[in-house]
Amino acid sequence: MYQDSTGLVFLNYSSAFGFIGNIFFALKKIKTLYGIPSRAAGWFYRGIGSMVSLKYIQTDQGKVRSHPMLWAFLIPLILIGISFCWYYV
């Protein structure tokens, strides 16, 4: 969740290392981001529950990058590869 003067929005973080990277981020890095001024950038999705697919979050301590497009392309390619292997083997 990200809160500014206009309200509260859900941030969707995607690690380059997949599920393991997301767990590491949740357990270690997220604690350093609480209560400090920051700037988030990403793609806003409007719906019943709006969210931002995070590209990065910038603080005075540095920048934390998210990789949502990597997994948006990689998972379908993996599934297509598995389908071809399953069909031809």
Secondary structure, 3 states (H helix, E strand, C coil): CEEECCEEEEEECCCCCHHHHHHHHHHHHHHHHCCCCEEEEEEEECCCCCEEEEEEEEECCEEEECCHHHHHHHHHHHHHHHHHHHHHC
